[in-house]
Amino acid sequence: MTEFVIPPPPVAAVPVVGGGLFPVRRVYCVGRNYAEHAREMGHDPNREPPFFFGKPADALVTGGADTPHPAHTQDFQFEVELVVALAEGGSNIAPESVPGKIFGYAVGIDMTQRDVQALAKKAGRPWDMSKGFDRSAPIGDIVPAARAGRPSRGAITLTVNGVEKQRGDIGDLIWPIADAIAYLSQWVELKAGDLIFTGTPSGVGPVVRGDLLEGEVAGIGKVSTRIA
């Protein structure tokens, strides 16, 4: 039996409502998947093929823990999102087959170093470090699909220190859950343990140290974190 030459890293995991932990393999994020958010970012909201970026699995912040303010940004922004957790994967998945592969749903926040992202875009460079940095993905507990059903509508909101900053409806996704996941599976083989952040509504904005962020998707759950 071959042994590891160094101790293997711990498995990233998210608590599940009702007990247990969901082991995370990869984290995918759908970009600009609400029309109003696309507009506020200066882009055409007309439906076009979706694009994706990733975050490391160990970037997840669970249990309401604090999120550190990164040292290299002066514009640290929030993006509340519905998150899908897969129990099964595959390649070239048909949209109608996607619901049967979903383990559950959660609420997440895609934290972004917006000024770092803007500089990278201007220079024509990848903007991984603006999205995939340490502790960049606060997430609430995962609600099993057996309890949540198949959410297609419902308010998605985020408050900062009790003041509402984002409000939308998951029914307004440009690429609904099944379509986005089916399209992603044409590019990569999805597997059990994958998380998909499905996009954020308009209203994204900056936070500073001490701010309390609370996100919610009606019928799914909540996420909270304080910027430390």
C-alpha positions in Angstrom: 0.0 0.0 0.0 1.4 3.4 -1.0 1.6 5.9 1.8 1.4 9.7 1.6 4.7 11.4 1.9 3.1 14.2 3.9 -0.1 14.1 5.9 -3.1 14.6 3.6 -5.0 17.9 4.1 -8.3 17.9 5.9 -11.5 17.6 3.9 -13.5 20.8 3.6 -17.0 20.3 4.8 -20.3 22.2 5.4 -22.7 21.3 8.2 -26.1 19.9 7.1 -29.4 20.8 8.7 -30.5 17.7 10.6 -27.0 16.5 11.2 -23.8 15.4 9.4 -21.3 17.1 7.2 -21.3 17.6 3.4 -17.7 17.0 2.1 -16.7 19.5 -0.5 -14.8 18.6 -3.6 -14.9 21.8 -5.8 -16.6 25.2 -5.6 -17.9 26.7 -8.9 -19.5 30.1 -9.3 -21.8 31.4 -12.0 -20.9 35.0 -13.0 -23.5 37.8 -13.7 -26.5 35.5 -13.5 -29.1 38.3 -12.6 -29.9 41.0 -15.2 -29.8 43.9 -12.8 -26.4 42.8 -11.4 -25.1 42.5 -14.9 -26.2 46.1 -15.6 -24.6 47.4 -12.4 -21.4 45.8 -13.5 -21.6 47.5 -16.8 -22.6 44.5 -18.9 -25.5 43.5 -21.3 -28.0 41.4 -19.4 -29.2 39.6 -22.5 -28.9 35.8 -22.1 -25.6 34.5 -23.4 -23.6 31.4 -22.5 -22.8 31.5 -18.8 -19.3 31.8 -17.5 -17.8 30.3 -14.4 -15.0 30.9 -12.0 -13.9 28.9 -8.9 -13.0 29.2 -5.3 -10.9 26.7 -3.3 -12.9 24.3 -1.2 -11.0 25.4 1.9 -12.1 29.0 1.3 -15.5 28.2 2.8 -16.4 29.9 6.1 -18.9 27.9 8.1 -20.8 28.1 11.3 -21.2 31.9 11.3 -17.4 32.4 11.8 -15.8 35.7 11.1 -14.4 36.6 7.6 -11.1 38.4 7.8 -10.7 41.6 5.7 -7.9 40.9 3.2 -4.9 43.1 3.4 -4.7 44.0 -0.4 -8.0 45.6 -1.0 -9.7 48.9 -0.2 -13.0 47.7 -1.8 -14.1 44.5 -0.1 -17.6 43.6 -1.5 -20.4 41.1 -0.8 -22.5 39.0 -3.2 -25.2 36.9 -1.7 -26.1 33.7 -3.6 -28.1 30.5 -3.6 -25.7 27.6 -3.4 -26.5 24.1 -4.8 -24.8 21.0 -3.4 -24.5 17.9 -5.6 -24.9 14.3 -4.5 -24.1 13.0 -8.0 -22.3 14.4 -11.0 -21.6 13.6 -14.6 -20.7 15.0 -18.0 -23.1 16.5 -20.5 -26.0 16.3 -18.0 -29.4 16.9 -19.4 -31.2 19.8 -17.6 -34.1 17.6 -16.7 -31.7 15.2 -14.9 -30.2 17.9 -12.7 -32.8 17.9 -9.9 -32.1 14.2 -9.2 -28.4 14.9 -8.7 -28.9 17.7 -6.1 -28.3 16.9 -2.4 -29.4 20.2 -1.1 -29.2 24.0 -1.0 -27.5 26.7 1.1 -27.0 30.4 1.2 -23.5 31.7 0.5 -21.7 35.0 0.1 -19.1 35.4 -2.7 -16.7 37.9 -1.1 -14.8 39.9 -3.7 -11.8 42.2 -3.7 -13.4 44.5 -6.3 -10.4 46.8 -6.8 -8.1 43.9 -7.3 -10.5 42.4 -9.8 -10.8 45.7 -11.7 -7.0 46.1 -12.0 -6.6 42.5 -13.2 -9.3 43.0 -15.9 -7.7 46.3 -17.0 -4.3 44.5 -17.4 -5.9 41.6 -19.2 -4.8 39.2 -16.4 -6.7 36.4 -14.6 -8.6 37.7 -11.5 -8.4 34.5 -9.4 -6.9 36.4 -6.4 -9.9 38.8 -6.3 -12.3 35.9 -5.9 -10.4 32.7 -4.7 -8.5 34.1 -1.7 -8.6 32.5 1.8 -11.9 32.6 3.6 -13.7 34.2 0.6 -16.9 32.1 0.8 -19.1 32.3 3.9 -21.8 29.7 3.7 -24.8 28.6 5.8 -25.8 25.1 6.7 -27.0 22.9 3.7 -30.7 22.1 3.7 -31.4 18.7 2.1 -33.5 18.7 -1.1 -35.9 16.4 0.6 -36.8 19.3 2.9 -36.3 22.2 0.6 -38.0 20.8 -2.5 -37.0 22.3 -5.8 -36.8 26.1 -5.3 -37.6 28.1 -8.4 -38.8 31.3 -6.8 -38.1 33.0 -3.5 -36.6 36.2 -2.2 -32.9 36.4 -1.8 -31.6 39.2 0.4 -28.5 40.5 2.2 -28.3 43.1 5.0 -25.3 44.9 6.4 -25.6 45.8 10.1 -29.4 45.2 9.7 -29.8 47.5 6.7 -30.9 45.8 3.5 -28.5 46.1 0.6 -29.5 43.3 -1.8 -32.9 42.0 -2.7 -33.9 39.8 -5.6 -35.7 36.6 -6.4 -34.1 33.4 -7.5 -36.8 33.1 -10.1 -35.0 35.9 -11.9 -31.9 33.9 -12.6 -30.9 34.4 -16.2 -29.7 30.8 -16.2 -31.9 28.8 -13.8 -30.2 26.1 -11.6 -30.8 23.1 -14.0 -29.7 25.0 -17.1 -26.5 26.4 -15.5 -25.4 23.1 -14.1 -26.2 21.3 -17.3 -24.1 23.8 -19.2 -21.2 23.6 -16.7 -21.2 19.8 -17.1 -20.3 20.3 -20.8 -17.0 21.7 -19.8 -16.0 19.7 -16.7 -17.1 16.4 -15.2 -19.1 17.3 -12.1 -19.0 15.0 -9.1 -20.6 14.4 -5.7 -19.3 17.1 -3.3 -19.4 19.9 -5.8 -20.9 23.3 -4.8 -22.3 25.7 -7.3 -22.8 29.4 -6.3 -25.6 30.4 -8.7 -25.1 34.2 -9.0 -26.1 37.4 -7.1 -28.8 40.0 -7.5 -28.0 43.7 -7.8 -26.9 45.9 -4.8 -23.4 44.5 -4.2 -21.3 46.9 -2.3 -18.3 47.4 0.1 -17.9 46.5 3.8 -15.4 47.4 6.4 -14.1 45.7 9.6 -16.8 45.2 12.1 -19.7 45.0 9.7 -22.2 42.1 10.2 -23.4 40.5 7.0 -26.6 38.4 7.0 -27.9 36.7 3.9 -31.1 34.8 3.4 -33.0 32.8 0.7 -36.7 32.4 1.5 -37.5 28.7 2.2 -33.8 27.7 2.2 -32.0 29.3 5.1 -29.5 32.0 6.2 -25.8 32.8 6.4 -24.1 35.3 8.6 -20.5 36.5 9.1 -18.8 39.5 10.6 -15.9 41.2 8.8 -12.9 40.9 11.2 
